[in-house]
Amino acid sequence: MNRRFHPSQTKAQGRPRARASPGILEKIPPVPEPVSAQDKPDSYQNEPASAQLKPASAQDEQALGQDEPASDQLEPAPVQDELEFDDFLDFLRCERNFSPHTLSAYEESLSQFRAYLQKYQLSRSWTGVVTEHIRQWMIEIQHAHKKSTLHARVAALRSFFRYRQARKHLENNPCRGLTLPRKEKVLPKFLSEAQIDTLIQEPMRLLSLSRLEPFVAHRDTLVLELFYSTGCRIGELASLRWSQIHLSQAWIKIHGKGAKERLCPIGQRAVDALLRWQSFLQSQALLPCPDAPDNSPDIPADAPVFFARHTPQKTLSARRIQQRLKDYLARAGLPLDLSPHKLRHSYATHLLNRGADLRSVQELLGHENLSTTQIYTHVDTTHMKKVYRRAHPRG
C-alpha cells in the first residue's frame, strides 16, 4: 500500500522520498493490510462492548473539562474580605445612619468594582488593589455612566478604603491622587410662582368639575402645599406622621437623611390645607377624636398623614405621589419633565429670589454642605438687575 501525506506530518515527512536502490527497498517491511471483522480472532470479537474504544460524548468532554485545573481563573475572594465588606456596610448603616438607598448605591459600586477585578484577574483581595486598577475601571465605565454617577462610584471606593485604612487593614489608600473628570454644571429646573399656583389649585379644580373624589382632592392638595411650603424631599413627605406636625406653632419636624431632624416652618395656606384634610378625615371617621388638639394621645402618633382610602394604616408610596404629580402637570398644561424634586428646586429658588440668605436656605433644605445649596444661586437676570440697581452706588 502506498503511503499518503497526512496533515499532522511535517513538510519533511510529506516530501516524496528519493529513489533508493533495490537492496534497500527489500529491507523495508511491507505495510500490513487492514484486518477485516471476519479475520479478527475470536478473543477480540468476544470482548465486551465496554472494553472497545468509543468516541467521547459531550458529557464526557464536559466532565473532562471540569477535572482540568482552572489555572487561568482567580480563586474566590478570601473570607476575610467578605467579612470586611459586610462590616463596612454595617458601619454605614449603624454609625453613619445612611439611608437604604445610599447603602444600596454603595454596595452596588463596590460589587461592580470587585467584579471588574475578577473579570480581568487583577486581584483576588482588597489588599492587592492599586491606584492603576481603579483608574482603568473608571476608563471602562465612564462611557456607560454620567460624570455625576462616576463621581458617586469613586466616592464609595474612597469611603471603603478610608474605612480599611482607619482600622489598620491598609497602609496606603489606592484612591489617593485620583483625578476625576469635572462634573457638568446643570442648572435645576423649576416652576415660576404663577405655575406653582396653577399646579396647587389643580386638584380642587378637578373636584369642582366632579372629575376627582373629595378624598383624593383634599389629600393631593395638601401634598402639593407641603411640598412647596417646606421644600422637603419626596421620601420625607411620604413618611410624614401626625406626631411630626405642630399646627399651633406652624412647624413640621422633618426626618431627613442620616436620621437627622430639622424643623421647617409652614405657611398659612399649608396650615389651612392641613386643617381641611384633618377635618375631612374626621368626618369620614378615618381619624379618632374630632376635637383632639395637636399631638393629642387620642391621635395615634404613628398614624400616617397621607394614605390610600383602603389602607389607612399604610403610608402613601413615593412612587404613587410622583404619579399623581405627573397627572396634575399634564392636566394643568405644565411641563411634564418636572419631578417632585423640581418643587424642592422651586422652593429654594423662590426663597433666594425674594431675598433669603444662602445659609438659611441650607438649613431649611437640610443640606450638610453649603456647596450643595449654591446650585440654587441661579436667580433670574431680572432679580439680579434689581439687586444691582438697589445696592450699587452708581446703579
Backbone hydrogen bonds, N-H to C=O, Kabsch-Sander energy under -0.5 kcal/mol:
donor,donor_aa,acceptor,acceptor_aa,energy
9,Q,6,H,-2.2
14,G,10,T,-1.6
15,R,11,K,-1.1
24,I,21,S,-0.8
25,L,21,S,-1.8
26,E,22,P,-1.7
27,K,23,G,-0.8
27,K,24,I,-0.9
28,I,24,I,-0.6
28,I,25,L,-0.8
40,K,36,S,-0.6
40,K,37,A,-0.5
44,Y,41,P,-0.5
45,Q,41,P,-2.1
46,N,42,D,-2.1
47,E,44,Y,-1.2
51,A,48,P,-1.3
52,Q,48,P,-0.5
52,Q,49,A,-0.9
61,E,57,S,-2.2
62,Q,58,A,-2.2
63,A,59,Q,-2.7
64,L,60,D,-2.6
65,G,61,E,-2.3
66,Q,62,Q,-1.7
67,D,63,A,-1.5
68,E,64,L,-1.0
71,S,69,P,-1.8
73,Q,70,A,-1.2
82,E,78,P,-1.5
83,L,79,V,-2.4
84,E,80,Q,-2.2
85,F,81,D,-2.2
86,D,82,E,-2.1
87,D,83,L,-2.4
88,F,84,E,-2.0
89,L,85,F,-1.6
90,D,86,D,-2.2
91,F,87,D,-2.2
92,L,88,F,-2.1
93,R,89,L,-2.0
94,C,90,D,-3.0
95,E,91,F,-1.8
96,R,91,F,-1.7
98,F,92,L,-2.6
103,L,99,S,-2.5
104,S,100,P,-2.3
105,A,101,H,-2.0
106,Y,102,T,-2.4
107,E,103,L,-2.6
108,E,104,S,-2.2
109,S,105,A,-2.2
110,L,106,Y,-2.4
111,S,107,E,-2.2
112,Q,108,E,-2.3
113,F,109,S,-1.9
114,R,110,L,-2.2
115,A,111,S,-2.2
116,Y,112,Q,-1.8
117,L,113,F,-2.1
118,Q,114,R,-2.0
119,K,115,A,-2.4
120,Y,116,Y,-1.9
121,Q,118,Q,-0.6
122,L,117,L,-2.3
128,G,125,S,-0.7
129,V,126,W,-1.3
133,H,130,V,-0.6
134,I,130,V,-1.3
135,R,131,T,-2.3
136,Q,132,E,-2.4
137,W,133,H,-1.9
138,M,134,I,-2.3
139,I,135,R,-1.9
140,E,136,Q,-1.8
141,I,137,W,-2.0
142,Q,138,M,-1.3
144,A,141,I,-1.1
145,H,141,I,-0.7
150,L,146,K,-2.2
151,H,147,K,-2.3
152,A,148,S,-1.8
153,R,149,T,-2.3
154,V,150,L,-2.2
155,A,151,H,-2.2
156,A,152,A,-1.6
157,L,153,R,-1.4
158,R,154,V,-2.7
159,S,155,A,-2.3
160,F,156,A,-2.1
161,F,157,L,-2.6
162,R,158,R,-2.3
163,Y,159,S,-2.1
164,R,160,F,-2.0
165,Q,161,F,-2.3
166,A,162,R,-2.5
167,R,163,Y,-1.1
168,K,165,Q,-1.5
169,H,164,R,-2.8
170,L,164,R,-0.7
176,R,173,N,-1.6
178,L,175,C,-1.6
180,L,178,L,-0.5
186,V,184,E,-1.1
187,L,185,K,-0.6
196,I,192,S,-2.2
197,D,193,E,-1.9
198,T,194,A,-1.9
199,L,195,Q,-2.3
200,I,196,I,-2.5
201,Q,197,D,-1.7
202,E,198,T,-0.6
202,E,199,L,-1.0
205,R,201,Q,-1.9
206,L,202,E,-2.3
207,L,203,P,-1.7
208,S,204,M,-2.2
209,L,205,R,-1.1
210,S,207,L,-1.7
211,R,206,L,-3.0
212,L,206,L,-0.7
217,A,213,E,-2.2
218,H,214,P,-2.7
219,R,215,F,-1.9
220,D,216,V,-2.8
221,T,217,A,-1.9
222,L,218,H,-1.7
223,V,219,R,-2.1
224,L,220,D,-2.2
225,E,221,T,-2.3
226,L,222,L,-2.7
227,F,223,V,-2.1
228,Y,224,L,-2.2
229,S,225,E,-2.4
230,T,226,L,-2.1
231,G,226,L,-0.5
231,G,227,F,-1.9
232,C,226,L,-0.5
237,L,233,R,-2.0
238,A,234,I,-2.5
239,S,235,G,-1.5
240,L,237,L,-1.5
242,W,303,A,-1.9
243,S,301,A,-1.1
244,Q,241,R,-1.4
245,I,242,W,-1.4
246,H,251,W,-2.6
250,A,246,H,-0.8
250,A,247,L,-0.5
251,W,246,H,-2.1
252,I,264,C,-1.8
253,K,244,Q,-2.8
254,I,252,I,-0.7
254,I,262,R,-3.1
256,G,254,I,-0.9
256,G,260,K,-3.3
259,A,256,G,-0.8
260,K,257,K,-1.3
262,R,254,I,-1.8
264,C,252,I,-2.6
264,C,262,R,-0.5
266,I,250,A,-1.9
271,V,267,G,-2.0
272,D,268,Q,-2.7
273,A,269,R,-2.1
274,L,270,A,-2.1
275,L,271,V,-2.3
276,R,272,D,-2.3
277,W,273,A,-2.2
278,Q,274,L,-2.6
279,S,275,L,-2.6
280,F,276,R,-2.4
281,L,277,W,-2.3
282,Q,278,Q,-2.0
283,S,279,S,-2.1
284,Q,280,F,-1.4
285,A,282,Q,-1.2
286,L,281,L,-3.4
287,L,281,L,-0.8
292,A,289,C,-1.8
296,S,293,P,-1.5
299,I,296,S,-1.6
303,A,300,P,-1.6
305,V,240,L,-2.3
306,F,240,L,-0.5
308,A,311,T,-0.6
308,A,314,K,-0.5
311,T,308,A,-1.1
314,K,311,T,-1.6
316,L,306,F,-1.8
321,I,317,S,-1.9
322,Q,318,A,-2.1
323,Q,319,R,-2.0
324,R,320,R,-2.2
325,L,321,I,-2.2
326,K,322,Q,-2.1
327,D,323,Q,-1.8
328,Y,324,R,-2.1
329,L,325,L,-2.4
330,A,326,K,-2.0
331,R,327,D,-2.2
332,A,328,Y,-2.1
333,G,329,L,-0.5
333,G,330,A,-0.8
334,L,329,L,-2.6
338,L,335,P,-0.8
342,K,339,S,-1.5
343,L,339,S,-0.7
343,L,340,P,-0.8
344,R,340,P,-0.9
345,H,341,H,-1.8
346,S,342,K,-2.5
347,Y,343,L,-2.3
348,A,344,R,-2.1
349,T,345,H,-2.7
350,H,346,S,-2.6
351,L,347,Y,-1.7
352,L,348,A,-2.2
353,N,349,T,-2.4
354,R,350,H,-1.3
355,G,352,L,-1.6
356,A,351,L,-2.6
361,V,357,D,-1.8
362,Q,358,L,-2.0
363,E,359,R,-1.8
364,L,360,S,-2.3
365,L,361,V,-2.2
366,G,362,Q,-1.2
367,H,362,Q,-1.9
372,T,369,N,-0.9
373,T,369,N,-0.7
373,T,370,L,-0.5
374,Q,370,L,-1.2
375,I,372,T,-0.7
376,Y,373,T,-2.0
377,T,374,Q,-1.6
379,V,377,T,-0.9
384,M,380,D,-1.9
385,K,381,T,-2.4
386,K,382,T,-1.9
387,V,383,H,-2.4
388,Y,384,M,-2.5
389,R,385,K,-2.7
390,R,386,K,-2.0
391,A,387,V,-2.3
392,H,388,Y,-2.9
395,G,392,H,-1.7
